[in-house]
Amino acid sequence: MFSNAFDAKKVLVTGHTGFKGTWLTLWLQHLGAEVVGIADRIPTSPNHYEAAGLDTSVRTHWIDVRDSEAVRTAIVDEAPDFVFHMAAQALVKASYDDPVGTYSINALGSANVLDALRSLTSPCTAVVITSDKCYENVETYYGYREDDRLGGADPYSASKAAAEILISSHTRSFFDPTDASNPPVRIATTRAGNVVGGGDWAADRLVPDVARAWSAGENVTIRRPQATRPWQHVLEPLSGYLRLAEVLASQPELHGESFNFGPPAEAVNPVRDVVVALQHHLPGLDLTVDESQAHFHEAGLLKLSCDKALSHLAWTPVLDFDETMDITAEWFRTFYTDGAEAIPAVSAAQLERYTTLAAERGLAWAQ
């Protein structure tokens, strides 16, 4: 799998205690990597990170990515073979509460990580994760491509667009591979659509709100039932990140490139469809629509084109919408029915199920 690119390699993951970071850490450990992390905290309670036992198996540098000197010291001391930069303020609503903090974490935090990579003397492959919301979204029906205009009507989106601009500038300024005086570091960025899956307990996010409401025997309240998103299971973009790192390490022509990871452009569903799909697996779940809560800007339509990932990485998604909702509901149902002690087994089983399906369906990275 992934050509054994991560076996016995040191991989540094920033934001490894978060939703996507926890799943990536579990997968990297399964692939034989030594994972070290940078995080300022464990972001929620409950959380997948502790339930999966990663708090006892991962060496963590407890620092804020806005602390440039601490970030540099950690990265230089670890001298990783791979870096996945995922640390971020990831919520649209929270960006309205603290716009400057969001800009600082998402844009300048990314610049701090890249600037720290300048001090490395051994080869390193870095994948920097931003967001599909970095695009200037005019809500057209075509999928945004990697060379489309960047921008954002809300602070979160703007922070991710700013991060992409900073990353591109830093990469071209300080990591030119034709200049022998530059560090031997290769960099690429990724932009993924809306991600769902077990272990996400973030506030004001659809699936965690559904899971919490179901566990309490309450109706889930949704703000924008017709808002359409490219929903995908968390393991889908993670397979793309890992595939990109694998290929980037051996193909220098991908240095400085950006890649979208999401479901097929036509495979988008409104919020109401997500709740209805989860109702099939969470008995008794019901919904309430309260559009009066929609008091801040969120895009009504967002689609991605992933043709570049198919062309350069032979990457396509594995799961369809129903499979995505099934595996997501199964995880939360297990947690709330059997408790946190059941999580290591269900997470491992879902990772195994996903990789088995990927191999059966002919995905290049799974062979």
Backbone torsions as a table, in degrees:
resi	resn	phi	psi	omega
1	MET	NA	133.0	-176.3
2	PHE	52.2	31.6	178.2
3	SER	54.4	27.9	-179.0
4	ASN	57.0	28.7	-175.0
5	ALA	-64.5	-24.3	-174.0
6	PHE	-106.3	-3.6	-179.1
7	ASP	-64.0	125.4	179.4
8	ALA	62.2	22.0	176.8
9	LYS	-103.5	152.3	174.5
10	LYS	-91.5	124.3	-177.7
11	VAL	-122.1	123.5	177.9
12	LEU	-99.9	126.1	179.2
13	VAL	-118.6	119.1	171.2
14	THR	-86.8	145.4	-175.6
15	GLY	69.9	29.4	-174.7
16	HIS	-72.8	-12.0	179.9
17	THR	-89.3	-6.4	-178.6
18	GLY	-83.5	-174.6	-176.8
19	PHE	-58.3	-62.1	-179.5
20	LYS	-69.4	-36.0	-178.7
21	GLY	-62.7	-38.2	178.5
22	THR	-64.8	-47.7	179.0
23	TRP	-62.1	-40.1	179.0
24	LEU	-64.5	-41.5	179.0
25	THR	-62.1	-45.0	177.3
26	LEU	-58.6	-43.7	-178.0
27	TRP	-67.1	-43.2	179.8
28	LEU	-62.9	-40.1	176.5
29	GLN	-62.2	-40.5	176.9
30	HIS	-60.8	-31.3	-179.9
31	LEU	-84.5	2.1	175.7
32	GLY	91.6	12.6	-179.0
33	ALA	-83.8	153.2	166.9
34	GLU	-92.1	112.4	-175.9
35	VAL	-100.5	130.3	170.3
36	VAL	-121.2	153.3	-173.4
37	GLY	-128.7	157.0	169.0
38	ILE	-125.2	124.5	177.5
39	ALA	-157.8	154.9	177.0
40	ASP	-94.0	-16.0	-177.0
41	ARG	-173.4	173.6	166.6
42	ILE	-94.9	118.2	-161.9
43	PRO	-74.8	-21.8	-176.8
44	THR	-138.8	163.4	171.5
45	SER	-138.5	117.6	4.0
46	PRO	-71.6	175.5	178.7
47	ASN	-152.9	151.3	-179.1
48	HIS	-69.9	-34.0	-174.5
49	TYR	-57.3	-51.3	180.0
50	GLU	-74.3	-38.6	-179.8
51	ALA	-60.7	-33.7	180.0
52	ALA	-82.5	-4.2	178.5
53	GLY	81.3	14.6	-178.0
54	LEU	-73.4	-20.0	179.6
55	ASP	-65.2	-16.5	178.9
56	THR	-109.0	-3.3	-175.3
57	SER	-121.4	-2.0	-177.7
58	VAL	-121.6	128.6	173.8
59	ARG	-75.4	123.9	-172.5
60	THR	-120.7	135.0	168.8
61	HIS	-96.5	108.4	-176.4
62	TRP	-84.2	85.3	-178.3
63	ILE	-140.4	160.8	178.2
64	ASP	-93.3	133.5	-178.4
65	VAL	-64.8	-11.9	175.2
66	ARG	-78.6	-11.0	177.7
67	ASP	-88.7	93.6	-171.1
68	SER	-61.7	-40.8	-177.1
69	GLU	-70.4	-39.3	178.3
70	ALA	-66.6	-39.6	177.4
71	VAL	-62.9	-44.9	-179.8
72	ARG	-61.6	-45.4	-179.1
73	THR	-60.5	-44.6	-178.5
74	ALA	-64.2	-45.0	-177.3
75	ILE	-68.7	-40.6	179.1
76	VAL	-67.2	-43.5	-179.8
77	ASP	-63.1	-38.5	-177.9
78	GLU	-79.7	-31.6	-177.8
79	ALA	44.9	61.6	-173.8
80	PRO	-72.6	156.4	172.6
81	ASP	-79.6	-33.1	179.3
82	PHE	-135.9	147.7	172.7
83	VAL	-129.1	132.7	169.4
84	PHE	-118.1	111.9	-178.3
85	HIS	-95.3	108.8	-177.0
86	MET	-122.4	-9.2	-176.9
87	ALA	-61.2	128.2	-174.6
88	ALA	-165.8	162.2	162.5
89	GLN	-92.0	112.2	-163.5
90	ALA	-108.9	11.4	-173.6
91	LEU	-117.2	131.7	179.9
92	VAL	-63.3	-49.6	-178.0
93	LYS	-60.5	-42.2	179.4
94	ALA	-63.6	-27.0	179.2
95	SER	-68.8	-26.2	174.6
96	TYR	-75.0	-33.1	178.3
97	ASP	-71.7	-34.5	-178.2
98	ASP	-142.0	73.8	-177.0
99	PRO	-64.8	-41.9	-177.1
100	VAL	-67.1	-40.1	176.5
101	GLY	-63.4	-37.1	177.8
102	THR	-65.0	-45.2	176.7
103	TYR	-59.9	-41.7	-176.2
104	SER	-65.3	-47.8	-178.7
105	ILE	-66.8	-49.1	-170.0
106	ASN	-78.1	-38.3	-178.3
107	ALA	-92.5	-60.0	-176.8
108	LEU	-70.6	-31.1	175.3
109	GLY	-61.5	-41.7	176.9
110	SER	-64.6	-40.4	178.1
111	ALA	-62.6	-37.8	178.5
112	ASN	-63.0	-42.0	179.1
113	VAL	-63.3	-46.4	-179.9
114	LEU	-65.0	-38.6	-179.7
115	ASP	-66.7	-34.0	176.4
116	ALA	-65.8	-33.7	179.2
117	LEU	-64.0	-21.5	178.8
118	ARG	-64.4	-20.6	-177.6
119	SER	-89.2	-2.9	-179.7
120	LEU	-77.1	145.5	178.2
121	THR	-114.6	-8.3	178.1
122	SER	-111.2	156.4	-176.4
123	PRO	-58.3	140.4	179.5
124	CYS	-148.3	138.8	176.4
125	THR	-111.8	123.4	-174.7
126	ALA	-119.6	127.5	174.1
127	VAL	-112.1	120.2	-177.3
128	VAL	-105.9	121.6	-175.0
129	ILE	-96.4	122.6	174.9
130	THR	-110.9	-112.0	-177.2
131	SER	-167.5	153.6	172.9
132	ASP	-65.5	-17.5	-179.6
133	LYS	-78.8	4.6	175.1
134	CYS	-72.9	-15.0	-178.9
135	TYR	-79.8	144.7	171.9
136	GLU	-69.8	99.9	-168.9
137	ASN	-87.8	110.2	176.1
138	VAL	-101.5	12.2	173.7
139	GLU	56.6	46.9	172.8
140	THR	-88.4	168.2	-175.1
141	TYR	-90.5	-0.6	174.8
142	TYR	-91.6	155.0	179.8
143	GLY	-80.1	134.0	179.8
144	TYR	-65.9	137.7	177.3
145	ARG	-102.3	163.0	-172.2
146	GLU	-63.1	-22.2	179.1
147	ASP	-98.6	10.7	175.9
148	ASP	-73.2	164.7	-175.4
149	ARG	-63.3	140.2	176.8
150	LEU	-95.3	153.9	177.7
151	GLY	166.0	-172.1	179.7
152	GLY	-176.5	132.5	179.3
153	ALA	-83.8	-16.6	178.8
154	ASP	-119.0	160.5	-175.7
155	PRO	-59.4	-38.5	179.7
156	TYR	-61.5	-50.4	-179.6
157	SER	-60.5	-43.5	179.3
158	ALA	-62.3	-36.9	180.0
159	SER	-65.7	-34.9	179.5
160	LYS	-75.1	-36.0	174.1
161	ALA	-64.1	-42.8	178.0
162	ALA	-62.3	-39.9	178.1
163	ALA	-60.9	-43.9	179.4
164	GLU	-60.4	-41.1	179.8
165	ILE	-65.7	-44.3	178.8
166	LEU	-62.9	-42.9	-179.1
167	ILE	-62.8	-45.3	179.3
168	SER	-60.7	-44.7	-180.0
169	SER	-63.6	-46.2	-178.2
170	HIS	-64.7	-40.0	-179.3
171	THR	-62.8	-45.6	-179.3
172	ARG	-72.1	-30.1	-177.0
173	SER	-80.0	-36.9	-168.0
174	PHE	-124.1	-4.7	-177.4
175	PHE	-128.4	34.9	177.2
176	ASP	-68.1	113.8	-175.4
177	PRO	-68.6	-15.8	178.7
178	THR	-80.2	-9.9	179.1
179	ASP	-101.6	111.3	-174.8
180	ALA	-64.8	-17.6	-179.8
181	SER	-80.9	-10.8	-180.0
182	ASN	-81.9	155.7	-179.7
183	PRO	-66.6	150.7	-178.4
184	PRO	-80.4	63.7	-175.4
185	VAL	-120.4	134.2	174.4
186	ARG	-112.9	139.7	-171.4
187	ILE	-133.3	140.9	171.0
188	ALA	-146.1	156.6	177.8
189	THR	-115.9	156.9	-179.8
190	THR	-130.9	148.5	179.6
191	ARG	-133.2	117.4	-175.0
192	ALA	-116.9	151.7	176.2
193	GLY	-75.6	-176.6	-176.9
194	ASN	-58.1	127.3	-173.5
195	VAL	-109.8	134.9	176.6
196	VAL	-127.6	166.4	177.9
197	GLY	151.2	168.6	178.7
198	GLY	-62.7	145.3	176.4
199	GLY	94.6	0.6	177.7
200	ASP	-94.8	113.9	177.4
201	TRP	-120.6	24.3	-179.3
202	ALA	-63.3	150.1	178.4
203	ALA	-74.9	149.5	173.6
204	ASP	57.4	38.6	175.7
205	ARG	-127.7	139.4	-165.3
206	LEU	-56.3	-59.8	-172.9
207	VAL	-65.0	-43.3	174.4
208	PRO	-59.4	-38.0	177.2
209	ASP	-62.7	-40.5	177.5
210	VAL	-62.1	-48.1	-176.8
211	ALA	-63.1	-43.6	179.5
212	ARG	-64.4	-43.4	-179.9
213	ALA	-62.5	-44.5	-179.6
214	TRP	-62.0	-43.0	-177.8
215	SER	-64.5	-27.1	-179.7
216	ALA	-96.2	2.0	-178.9
217	GLY	69.9	29.0	-177.4
218	GLU	-112.9	162.4	171.2
219	ASN	-73.0	146.3	172.7
220	VAL	-91.0	135.3	179.4
221	THR	-100.7	128.0	179.0
222	ILE	-117.1	144.8	-174.7
223	ARG	-88.0	-42.8	-172.6
224	ARG	-133.5	84.9	-173.1
225	PRO	-62.8	-24.5	-177.6
226	GLN	-97.6	-2.6	177.6
227	ALA	-60.1	131.0	-172.3
228	THR	-109.6	135.2	-176.4
229	ARG	-138.9	156.1	173.0
230	PRO	-85.4	78.2	-175.8
231	TRP	-66.3	138.5	175.8
232	GLN	-151.0	151.0	176.6
233	HIS	-70.1	148.8	-175.8
234	VAL	-55.4	-32.6	-178.2
235	LEU	-70.3	-19.3	-179.9
236	GLU	-65.0	-58.4	178.1
237	PRO	-65.4	-32.0	178.4
238	LEU	-62.0	-38.2	175.9
239	SER	-63.2	-34.7	176.3
240	GLY	-67.5	-42.0	178.7
241	TYR	-62.3	-44.5	-179.7
242	LEU	-66.0	-41.8	177.6
243	ARG	-62.7	-42.1	178.6
244	LEU	-62.0	-44.7	179.3
245	ALA	-62.0	-42.5	178.1
246	GLU	-58.0	-49.1	-175.8
247	VAL	-73.7	-41.1	179.8
248	LEU	-59.2	-36.0	-179.3
249	ALA	-63.0	-25.8	-177.5
250	SER	-112.0	-9.5	-177.6
251	GLN	-126.1	92.7	-175.0
252	PRO	-62.6	-17.6	-179.2
253	GLU	-68.0	-14.3	177.4
254	LEU	-87.0	-4.7	178.1
255	HIS	-58.6	129.2	178.9
256	GLY	86.4	0.1	-177.7
257	GLU	-88.8	162.4	175.4
258	SER	-121.3	149.7	-177.5
259	PHE	-138.5	135.9	170.4
260	ASN	-87.2	143.7	172.8
261	PHE	-133.5	118.1	-179.2
262	GLY	-167.7	179.9	177.6
263	PRO	-71.4	169.6	175.5
264	PRO	-52.5	147.5	-173.9
265	ALA	-56.6	-29.5	-179.4
266	GLU	-84.9	-9.7	-174.9
267	ALA	-94.6	69.1	176.5
268	VAL	-121.0	149.4	-175.9
269	ASN	-138.5	145.4	175.2
270	PRO	-72.7	162.7	-178.6
271	VAL	-55.3	-41.8	-178.3
272	ARG	-58.9	-38.2	179.8
273	ASP	-62.7	-35.7	179.3
274	VAL	-63.6	-47.8	-178.9
275	VAL	-63.7	-42.4	178.9
276	VAL	-61.4	-42.5	178.9
277	ALA	-62.6	-40.1	-180.0
278	LEU	-70.5	-28.3	178.3
279	GLN	-59.8	-28.4	-179.8
280	HIS	-67.2	-21.2	-175.0
281	HIS	-113.3	-13.9	-178.8
282	LEU	-119.1	87.4	-173.7
283	PRO	-56.7	133.6	177.3
284	GLY	91.1	-6.4	179.6
285	LEU	-67.5	133.1	175.1
286	ASP	-136.9	164.4	-174.8
287	LEU	-126.9	154.5	173.4
288	THR	-127.5	133.9	176.8
289	VAL	-98.0	124.8	178.2
290	ASP	-136.4	86.4	-177.1
291	GLU	-72.3	-8.9	175.6
292	SER	-66.6	-19.0	177.9
293	GLN	-79.3	-9.0	-177.5
294	ALA	-83.5	69.1	-172.6
295	HIS	-102.3	8.9	174.2
296	PHE	-136.5	160.3	-173.8
297	HIS	-71.8	129.4	166.8
298	GLU	-139.1	139.4	-179.7
299	ALA	-63.2	142.4	177.5
300	GLY	-84.5	-23.4	-177.4
301	LEU	-144.1	132.7	177.6
302	LEU	-150.6	122.4	-178.9
303	LYS	-133.5	150.7	179.2
304	LEU	-120.2	149.4	166.5
305	SER	-100.6	127.6	-179.3
306	CYS	-112.1	24.2	-179.5
307	ASP	-60.6	-35.4	-178.3
308	LYS	-65.5	-41.1	178.0
309	ALA	-64.0	-37.1	176.6
310	LEU	-65.8	-44.2	-175.4
311	SER	-69.3	-45.2	-172.8
312	HIS	-94.4	-25.4	-173.8
313	LEU	-119.9	-3.4	-174.2
314	ALA	52.8	39.5	-177.8
315	TRP	-105.1	132.1	169.6
316	THR	-140.4	159.2	177.3
317	PRO	-67.9	159.8	-177.3
318	VAL	-100.5	-44.6	-169.4
319	LEU	-96.7	147.4	170.0
320	ASP	-90.2	179.0	-174.5
321	PHE	-60.5	-46.8	-178.1
322	ASP	-63.7	-40.7	177.4
323	GLU	-63.9	-39.1	179.0
324	THR	-60.8	-46.9	-179.3
325	MET	-69.8	-34.3	179.1
326	ASP	-63.7	-48.9	-176.5
327	ILE	-70.5	-31.3	177.8
328	THR	-68.5	-49.2	179.9
329	ALA	-62.7	-38.1	179.6
330	GLU	-58.4	-42.4	-177.4
331	TRP	-64.2	-50.8	-178.2
332	PHE	-66.8	-37.4	177.7
333	ARG	-61.6	-40.7	177.9
334	THR	-63.7	-45.1	-178.7
335	PHE	-60.7	-49.7	-174.5
336	TYR	-78.5	-16.2	178.5
337	THR	-94.7	-44.8	-173.0
338	ASP	-106.1	-11.7	177.0
339	GLY	92.0	170.7	-175.2
340	ALA	-62.4	-26.4	-178.3
341	GLU	-66.1	-17.3	178.8
342	ALA	-87.0	-7.4	-171.8
343	ILE	-69.7	-43.8	178.9
344	PRO	-53.4	-40.5	-178.2
345	ALA	-71.4	-44.3	-177.1
346	VAL	-70.3	-36.1	178.3
347	SER	-66.3	-43.5	178.1
348	ALA	-63.1	-40.0	-179.3
349	ALA	-66.9	-38.8	179.8
350	GLN	-70.0	-37.4	176.0
351	LEU	-63.7	-42.3	178.6
352	GLU	-65.1	-42.1	178.3
353	ARG	-61.3	-43.5	-178.4
354	TYR	-64.5	-47.0	-178.2
355	THR	-68.6	-33.2	176.4
356	THR	-66.0	-44.0	177.0
357	LEU	-62.6	-39.3	178.8
358	ALA	-61.5	-41.8	178.4
359	ALA	-67.4	-43.4	-179.4
360	GLU	-63.8	-30.5	-177.2
361	ARG	-95.4	9.2	168.7
362	GLY	81.7	20.8	177.6
363	LEU	-66.6	133.1	-173.4
364	ALA	-61.0	-40.6	-176.4
365	TRP	-68.8	-21.4	-175.4
366	ALA	-90.2	-3.9	-175.6
367	GLN	-79.1	NA	NA
